[in-house]
Amino acid sequence: MKKRAVVIGGGTGAPVSIRALLRIGADTSAVVAMSDDGGSTGMLRTHTGIIPPGDIRKCLVAMARDPHSTWVKTFKKRYPYINNHSLGNLIITALYDNSGSFTEAIGLCAELLDAQGNVYPSTLESVVLRGRTRDGRFIDGQANICKSDTALSTVSLDPAQPRAHIPALQAIRDADLIVLGPGSLFTSIIPNLLVPGVVEAIREGNAITLFLCSLADMQGETWGLNAAELVEALLDHGMRGLLDIVVMHKPEGAKSPGAVTSTLSTITPEMLAAAGDSSKTEGSIRRVLFTPQLARRIESRGPMLITRDLVDPLRPTWHDITVLSEVLDGVLRICPSQQR
């Protein structure tokens, strides 16, 4: 029988793991954070009261059986002349308005997209993310936290005790493999862990839990944090004693695990332009610092470290799906099955 995998995250990162897991035939679900308040999603939250549809939409699109189908293209379409709204977000909102149920709206969209797995909000309550920077300031709202000029130390939810979405908890308990990330640590991954019951469900299950570290810093929330500090932040937000594996990028040809992979010049504007992203400028993006010393520091915290050359040659800030699939397949093969 198929092994069951759950991706915990959101944003543009979770779909990377979803596609990699589907590629190796895993029975894949996603548990998605509900704290997004920026862009199209933020406007819809303000004007309609819906909980955030954007990350749900991205994960549903990643689940689509045919990534080139008309429905996938429809859900990804944006309209600059109507506040740059994503049509997928508007469809989810319309279905929610008509049905009165966010979960029913998700299910209907999954049918339209012929999704190969399930996407669950971690909570069905409207929550606001609050962050504390490493220099002691407080920032409210996910969109503002993403733009912080200082790295975060902790985040919390308001309200602090939102009710967890029960199907999300069950998927976590039943999983053989849980993948955290990649993606924005404080605004996409950790907000799920703050929902009461999520960490407990991880603890109650028997899954191998894996953290897939992002390749680069592109947002203020983790700017300047090294690989070990990212892992430690995850441990400090409920994952202490629960993290089994950390997967990090190691460039091809490096002589030892954890060879230095971080310089500001590693990713240039020319590379981003060639990948179709000219919005970033030099100095606004850099590889996550990872050295032999940091590798030992991570392993001293308990998890096993796996290093691979994970960079997509055409998109320098994205994971190579083929290599990532191979890594996840290897881990999934050693997972004890939860199938009854």
C-alpha positions as CSV (number, residue, x, y, z in Angstrom):
1,M,0.0,0.0,0.0
2,K,1.1,3.6,-0.6
3,K,2.9,5.4,2.2
4,R,1.2,8.5,3.5
5,A,2.9,11.8,3.6
6,V,1.8,15.2,5.0
7,V,3.3,18.5,4.0
8,I,3.0,21.2,6.7
9,G,3.5,24.7,5.5
10,G,2.1,27.2,3.0
11,G,3.2,29.9,0.6
12,T,5.2,28.9,-2.4
13,G,7.3,26.3,-0.5
14,A,4.7,23.6,0.4
15,P,3.8,23.0,-3.3
16,V,7.4,22.1,-4.0
17,S,7.2,19.2,-1.5
18,I,3.7,18.2,-2.7
19,R,4.9,17.8,-6.3
20,A,8.0,15.9,-5.2
21,L,5.9,13.5,-3.1
22,L,3.3,12.9,-5.8
23,R,6.0,12.2,-8.2
24,I,7.2,9.2,-6.2
25,G,3.6,7.9,-5.7
26,A,3.1,8.9,-2.1
27,D,-0.5,9.4,-0.7
28,T,0.0,13.1,-0.1
29,S,-1.9,15.6,2.0
30,A,-1.1,19.2,3.0
31,V,-1.8,21.1,6.2
32,V,-1.8,24.8,5.5
33,A,-1.3,27.9,7.7
34,M,-4.3,30.3,7.9
35,S,-2.5,33.5,8.9
36,D,-1.9,35.1,5.5
37,D,-3.1,38.6,5.3
38,G,-1.3,40.1,2.3
39,G,-2.1,40.6,-1.4
40,S,-5.2,39.2,-2.9
41,T,-5.8,37.0,0.1
42,G,-5.5,39.9,2.5
43,M,-8.1,42.0,0.6
44,L,-10.5,39.1,0.5
45,R,-10.1,38.6,4.3
46,T,-10.8,42.2,4.9
47,H,-13.8,42.6,2.6
48,T,-15.5,39.2,2.8
49,G,-14.4,37.7,6.2
50,I,-13.2,34.5,4.6
51,I,-10.2,32.8,6.1
52,P,-7.1,32.9,3.8
53,P,-7.7,31.1,0.5
54,G,-4.3,31.8,-1.2
55,D,-2.1,29.1,0.2
56,I,-4.9,26.6,-0.1
57,R,-5.2,27.5,-3.7
58,K,-1.5,27.0,-4.3
59,C,-1.5,23.6,-2.7
60,L,-4.6,22.5,-4.6
61,V,-3.0,23.6,-7.9
62,A,0.2,21.6,-6.9
63,M,-2.1,18.5,-6.3
64,A,-3.7,18.7,-9.8
65,R,-3.3,15.6,-11.8
66,D,-2.7,17.6,-15.0
67,P,-0.5,20.6,-14.2
68,H,-1.3,22.1,-17.6
69,S,-5.0,21.7,-17.5
70,T,-7.4,24.6,-18.3
71,W,-8.6,24.6,-14.7
72,V,-5.0,24.9,-13.4
73,K,-4.4,27.8,-15.7
74,T,-7.7,29.4,-14.6
75,F,-6.8,29.1,-10.9
76,K,-3.4,30.7,-11.5
77,K,-4.7,33.6,-13.6
78,R,-4.4,37.1,-12.1
79,Y,-6.1,40.3,-13.1
80,P,-4.1,43.5,-12.6
81,Y,-7.1,45.7,-13.3
82,I,-9.0,44.2,-10.4
83,N,-6.5,44.6,-7.6
84,N,-4.3,41.8,-9.0
85,H,-6.7,39.2,-7.6
86,S,-6.0,35.6,-8.3
87,L,-9.0,34.0,-10.1
88,G,-8.5,30.9,-8.0
89,N,-8.9,32.9,-4.8
90,L,-12.1,34.5,-6.2
91,I,-13.5,31.0,-7.1
92,I,-12.8,29.7,-3.6
93,T,-14.4,32.8,-2.1
94,A,-17.5,32.5,-4.3
95,L,-17.9,28.8,-3.5
96,Y,-17.6,29.6,0.2
97,D,-20.2,32.4,-0.1
98,N,-22.6,30.0,-1.8
99,S,-22.1,27.0,0.4
100,G,-21.3,28.6,3.7
101,S,-18.5,26.1,4.2
102,F,-14.8,26.6,3.6
103,T,-14.1,22.9,3.6
104,E,-16.9,22.3,1.0
105,A,-15.4,25.1,-1.1
106,I,-12.0,23.3,-0.9
107,G,-13.6,20.0,-1.9
108,L,-15.3,21.5,-4.9
109,C,-12.1,23.1,-6.1
110,A,-10.3,19.8,-5.6
111,E,-12.8,18.2,-7.9
112,L,-12.4,20.9,-10.5
113,L,-8.6,20.5,-10.5
114,D,-8.7,16.7,-10.2
115,A,-6.5,17.0,-7.1
116,Q,-4.5,13.9,-6.2
117,G,-4.6,14.5,-2.5
118,N,-6.2,16.5,0.3
119,V,-5.5,20.0,1.5
120,Y,-6.5,21.0,5.0
121,P,-6.4,24.3,6.8
122,S,-4.8,23.9,10.2
123,T,-7.7,25.9,11.7
124,L,-10.9,27.2,10.4
125,E,-10.7,30.3,12.7
126,S,-9.5,33.7,11.6
127,V,-6.1,34.2,13.2
128,V,-3.5,37.0,13.2
129,L,0.2,36.3,13.3
130,R,2.3,38.3,15.8
131,G,6.1,38.3,15.7
132,R,8.8,39.4,18.0
133,T,12.1,40.5,16.4
134,R,15.5,39.6,17.7
135,D,15.9,43.2,18.8
136,G,12.8,43.0,20.9
137,R,10.1,44.7,18.7
138,F,6.7,43.3,18.0
139,I,5.1,43.2,14.6
140,D,1.5,42.3,13.8
141,G,0.3,40.6,10.7
142,Q,2.0,38.2,8.3
143,A,2.5,40.6,5.5
144,N,4.3,43.1,7.9
145,I,6.4,40.3,9.4
146,C,7.6,39.2,6.0
147,K,8.9,42.8,5.5
148,S,10.7,43.0,8.8
149,D,14.2,44.5,8.6
150,T,15.3,42.3,11.5
151,A,15.0,38.5,11.8
152,L,12.3,37.1,14.1
153,S,12.9,35.3,17.3
154,T,9.3,34.0,18.0
155,V,5.8,34.2,16.6
156,S,2.4,33.7,18.2
157,L,-1.2,33.6,17.1
158,D,-4.1,35.8,18.1
159,P,-6.3,34.3,19.3
160,A,-3.7,32.1,21.0
161,Q,-5.9,29.0,21.2
162,P,-7.8,28.6,17.8
163,R,-9.5,25.3,17.4
164,A,-7.6,22.9,15.2
165,H,-9.3,21.4,12.0
166,I,-9.9,17.8,13.1
167,P,-9.2,16.3,9.6
168,A,-5.8,18.0,9.6
169,L,-4.9,16.4,12.9
170,Q,-6.1,13.0,11.7
171,A,-4.0,13.3,8.6
172,I,-0.9,14.1,10.7
173,R,-1.5,11.2,13.1
174,D,-1.9,8.7,10.2
175,A,1.2,9.9,8.3
176,D,4.2,7.8,7.6
177,L,6.3,10.9,6.7
178,I,5.7,14.6,7.7
179,V,7.6,17.2,5.7
180,L,8.0,20.7,7.1
181,G,8.6,23.1,4.4
182,P,10.3,24.4,2.4
183,G,9.1,28.0,2.7
184,S,9.1,30.9,5.1
185,L,9.8,29.5,8.5
186,F,8.0,32.0,10.7
187,T,5.1,32.8,8.4
188,S,4.3,29.6,6.6
189,I,5.6,26.6,8.7
190,I,5.5,27.6,12.3
191,P,2.0,29.1,12.4
192,N,0.6,25.6,11.8
193,L,2.6,24.3,14.9
194,L,1.0,27.0,17.0
195,V,-2.5,25.7,16.5
196,P,-3.3,23.6,19.6
197,G,-3.3,19.9,18.8
198,V,-0.9,20.0,15.8
199,V,2.3,19.3,17.7
200,E,0.4,16.8,19.9
201,A,-0.8,15.0,16.7
202,I,2.8,14.8,15.5
203,R,3.9,13.3,18.9
204,E,1.0,10.8,18.9
205,G,1.8,9.5,15.5
206,N,4.7,7.4,14.4
207,A,5.8,9.3,11.4
208,I,9.4,10.3,10.5
209,T,9.4,14.1,10.7
210,L,11.6,16.0,8.2
211,F,12.5,19.7,7.9
212,L,13.4,20.8,4.4
213,C,15.4,24.0,4.8
214,S,14.9,26.8,2.3
215,L,17.7,27.5,-0.1
216,A,17.9,31.2,0.3
217,D,16.9,34.2,2.4
218,M,14.4,36.4,0.5
219,Q,12.4,37.8,3.3
220,G,13.2,39.9,6.4
221,E,11.8,37.4,8.8
222,T,14.9,35.1,8.7
223,W,17.4,37.5,7.1
224,G,20.9,36.6,8.3
225,L,19.9,33.5,10.2
226,N,22.2,30.5,9.6
227,A,21.0,26.9,9.1
228,A,21.4,25.9,12.7
229,E,19.4,29.0,13.9
230,L,16.6,28.0,11.5
231,V,16.5,24.5,13.0
232,E,16.6,25.8,16.5
233,A,13.7,28.2,15.9
234,L,11.7,25.3,14.7
235,L,12.6,23.3,17.9
236,D,11.7,26.3,20.1
237,H,8.2,26.4,18.6
238,G,7.2,22.9,19.7
239,M,9.3,20.5,17.7
240,R,12.0,19.8,20.3
241,G,12.4,16.0,20.4
242,L,10.1,15.5,17.4
243,L,12.4,16.4,14.5
244,D,14.1,13.4,12.9
245,I,15.7,14.6,9.8
246,V,17.0,18.0,8.4
247,V,17.6,18.2,4.7
248,M,20.1,20.9,3.6
249,H,21.5,22.1,0.3
250,K,25.2,21.2,-0.3
251,P,26.7,22.3,-3.6
252,E,27.9,19.6,-6.0
253,G,31.7,19.1,-5.6
254,A,31.8,20.1,-2.0
255,K,34.2,17.8,-0.2
256,S,32.3,17.4,3.0
257,P,28.7,17.7,4.3
258,G,28.1,21.2,5.3
259,A,30.6,22.9,3.1
260,V,30.0,26.6,2.9
261,T,27.2,27.5,0.6
262,S,26.5,31.1,1.5
263,T,27.7,34.2,-0.2
264,L,25.8,37.2,-1.3
265,S,27.2,36.7,-4.8
266,T,25.9,33.1,-5.0
267,I,22.6,34.4,-6.5
268,T,23.0,37.3,-8.9
269,P,20.3,39.5,-10.6
270,E,21.3,37.9,-13.9
271,M,20.5,34.5,-12.6
272,L,17.2,35.6,-11.3
273,A,16.4,37.4,-14.5
274,A,17.2,34.2,-16.5
275,A,14.8,32.3,-14.2
276,G,12.1,34.9,-14.9
277,D,12.4,36.8,-11.6
278,S,13.9,40.2,-12.0
279,S,12.2,41.6,-8.9
280,K,15.1,40.9,-6.6
281,T,18.3,42.9,-6.5
282,E,21.7,42.0,-5.4
283,G,22.0,42.2,-1.7
284,S,18.3,41.3,-1.1
285,I,18.8,37.5,-1.5
286,R,21.5,35.1,-0.4
287,R,22.1,31.5,0.4
288,V,21.4,30.2,3.9
289,L,24.8,29.9,5.7
290,F,25.8,26.3,6.3
291,T,29.2,25.2,7.4
292,P,30.7,22.0,8.9
293,Q,30.5,23.6,12.4
294,L,26.8,24.4,11.8
295,A,26.2,20.9,10.6
296,R,27.6,19.5,13.9
297,R,25.5,22.0,15.8
298,I,22.3,20.8,14.0
299,E,23.1,17.1,14.7
300,S,23.9,17.9,18.3
301,R,20.2,18.9,18.7
302,G,19.1,15.4,17.7
303,P,18.1,15.3,14.0
304,M,20.0,13.4,11.4
305,L,21.4,15.6,8.6
306,I,21.0,14.8,4.9
307,T,22.8,17.0,2.4
308,R,22.4,17.1,-1.4
309,D,22.8,19.6,-4.2
310,L,19.2,20.7,-4.3
311,V,19.3,23.8,-6.5
312,D,17.2,23.9,-9.6
313,P,19.7,24.9,-12.4
314,L,17.1,27.1,-14.0
315,R,15.7,28.7,-10.9
316,P,18.4,29.3,-8.3
317,T,16.1,29.9,-5.4
318,W,14.0,26.8,-6.0
319,H,14.6,23.1,-5.1
320,D,15.3,20.7,-8.0
321,I,12.2,18.5,-8.0
322,T,14.0,15.5,-9.4
323,V,16.7,15.5,-6.7
324,L,14.2,16.3,-3.9
325,S,12.0,13.4,-5.1
326,E,14.9,11.1,-4.8
327,V,15.7,12.3,-1.2
328,L,12.1,12.0,-0.1
329,D,11.7,8.6,-1.7
330,G,14.7,7.3,0.2
331,V,13.3,8.6,3.5
332,L,9.8,7.3,2.7
333,R,11.2,3.8,2.1
334,I,12.5,3.6,5.7
335,C,9.3,5.0,7.2
336,P,7.4,2.5,9.3
337,S,3.9,2.2,7.7
338,Q,0.9,3.4,9.7
339,Q,-1.5,1.5,7.4
340,R,-3.9,-0.7,9.4
